[in-house]
Amino acid sequence: MKTYTSYKDTLAALKNKETTCLQIVQNYIQTISKKNKQINAFIEVYSKEALSKATQIDKKISNGTAGKLAGMVVGIKDNICYKNHKVSASSKMLKGFKSLFSATVVERLIQEDAIIIGRLNCDEFAMGSSNENSVYGVVRNPININKVPGGSSGGSSSAVASQMCLVALGSDTGGSIRQPAAFCGVVGLKPTYSRVSRHGLIAYASSFDQIGPITNNVEDSALVLEVISGKDNNDATSSSRKADEYSNFEIKKKRKIAVISECLERNDLDDEVKKSIKQTIENLKNQGHELEYISFPLLDFLVPTYYVLTTAEASSNLARYDGIHFGYRTTASKSLEQTYVLSRTEGFGEEVKRRIMLGTFVLSAGYKEAYYRKAQQIRRVVENKTQEILQKFDFILSPTTPHTAFDIGDKQPDPTKRYLEDIFTVHANITGNPAISLPLYTHTNGMPFGLQLLSKKFSERSLLSFSSELMQKH
């Protein structure tokens, strides 16, 4: 049975009666049973349900009533709710918890006849850059199983890269879609903050989190974004601005692109990554696009600002998981206070505890002004500077990551080293701009790495159109 790596091919095969939705799903289930033991991307596979749904959609296709995603097989990250299905954010704290409702993104996919095949491993509560912080164990990179897939949406990127599903949904708080996409050689899109409803996403940092697609190509990302975007009355932060026809790409035109000099001058940037990005810059100039190196002196403030603000929001969002209101409850306590302390001690992993402690510290009396307030001010300065750049340019170009995927266990002892993994990606979350990682390169070590483009808010159509051009010409 042939595996289709784009929805366009899937649709053509369904129309030409070369295959059926049922056969497609059976093929994915077979692939998961072969590959997942080693990669550990899927926590749970909804085999029975997906097969039944596929049979229904085959009937819809034959009578001409199928939705625009009929036959698209989707995996969802384990922090996105799906009614009557377990969701745990890959944490002991929520192990066994069943959701009473579906996230808006899941509802919208199902309405258009996408088939949800299972839930995907991730870093606990979406906190991490390597998918090593999960109660279900480490996820491995399908290109080299000794390497990390990136995080926190490592299960999502691994599942797509190893053809265990066509599309996966991830969430991006500081690069959690784009960084694993770069490490696994797939396309990762973080939409504008508020473009996609967060209703049904287990919160990490509410003013940063955004759901987005991980796909094999730009066209599939555009189509999925078209379906999941738009106003949602269940999410007060979702934008009422009408969603574009993202899959209807703009006519090719010459673009003005800014390149942040500081990104390419960093000591921790791999030489080959630097060389490849510079080669792409030259190629784009030769194609008639206007590229200019600009200075962005705020680059080194991005990671500290991001971690001060997101940990503060996380300490507040995760306060509800206390063994009384919500989540895992210890069996060893002898008093109310002990119930709180032991439930949280036993229920949360090390990285989550570290971030809760950091967030509680930066919000505490005497430190709030020095850290939290200061970080908010820097966030505003970064946003103003970014919007100023994007008034003159269409896109800001940079590497997605400073290097290719690292070895499993490599950065475990030093959290600050891991936090610097997000140096190029946190920018888009701090400002709320859309950004995409494109799998344009392969390192001599055999691992993929990506190019990142960041654009004006709500300009996803332009971003996706240019990304598609880039992928075709590369």
Phi, psi and omega in degrees: 000130181287141175260127181267132182256006173218153180290330178301314179293321180299313183296317180298318180294324178291318181294322181275005180058030176282338181208176175229164177302322180300315179295322179299312180295317179302320180296317179294319180298319178297316179297318179299316182295332179281315192261334191292330180305322182276320187273326177065035180279318181270133174271324184210139180243128182269061188304304186302311183295318181295322179293320180294317178297319180299319179297317179298317183291326175302320178295317180298320180297317182291332178258011172076022181247014184288148178285177187281358176242021182304125179090358176276121183261121190239137171256146181241140180298147186286023171237015179245125187285144177220119188310133179063019176237153179290146173214130187224000185051030180052038182235146174298331183303327183242013182301130179088355182284133179253135182281143180268353181209167178259145173299150180303320180298322180293315178303316183292324177294315182295322178301328180263017174070025169288154181249118179276117187263343179169178178250149192247141179301152177203172172293143184306127183051030177064027182252101178155163181240015186216354185058037174257350182259066180227141178294342180266007178095172184290140170267142182252151179283123184296340181281326175209109190289356174271356182256158176283156177269358189090172182204173004277347182274044183295323177296321180295314182289322178296319182297318180288316182296330181262012176059038175270346169203163183281321184223150172226148172263137174232179172234146186234112179255329178208021182127012187290351171259315188287319182294312175295329177298318179294318182292332183255359176075038177231177181268131178233125183242126170255112180289171173305141176300129180093351181290324181242133182299140176261006180297121181094004173263126178292121190287140167251293176228105194299331182270005179240325187301139173208133177277143177202170183268149168242125188219175176276340183210165185291324183301319179293322177299317181297317181295315180295318180300321179302320183283319187270350182283166170115166183300141176224121181294344177276353180231105183295339180271357181284143184283142178273359178296135184294139179287143179281170169274082187296330183279353175265089189294151178290156176293141182303136176211165180285138184246157173253122187235131177265138175242123182282114183304316184301330179295320185272355180258003184291142179293330184273007179275125180302137184301320183289325176298313180301312182299315181296317180297317181295324178296318178298321179299315179296317179300317181295321177298317180295334178277000176099002177281154181260116180241139183220134175281130179233160178263137177228080187296352183276358186308316183287349177272346188296310184295312178300319179298314181301312185288328176294313184287317183290323179290326176298315180292323180294319182297328177282314181296325185269002180296334183290338181274089189228006180084350178251299180286322197199144169090185183305137175239130180295154176256000188260004187274152179240001178208169180298314181299318178298325179300313178299307186297310184288324179299315181286324179295316182279330187279327182264147175279173186300315183293320179295317178299318180301316184286326176296316180298316180297316180295321179294322179296311185289346177261357186282157181303135179093338182242344184302314181295317185292325186248296188297309182298318180297318179296322177296321179295318179295322179303317179295318180296316179299317181297315181298316181296320181294316180295326178296317178296317185283354171284332181264334186236156177280321185219157169248126185253139176201170169292157175283320183225158180288345184199182178276178182304137180264170182291147175299132180087352187297318186252010184304317187292337187238098183300324183294328176296319180293323181295330180287352174301334186269010189307320183267339187268332186295337181311309184295330180280325178297320184265343181085010181280156175282149178209153182224146172250128183247129184279076187267345191229156169231127180287160176295343175280003176090355183262147179281161168210165192238164172255136179251137173238134178240137183228181179300155178299139179063021178253037181301326182297315179295317180298315181289323179298312181292324178298319179297317177301314182300316181296321181291322185277346187278000000 
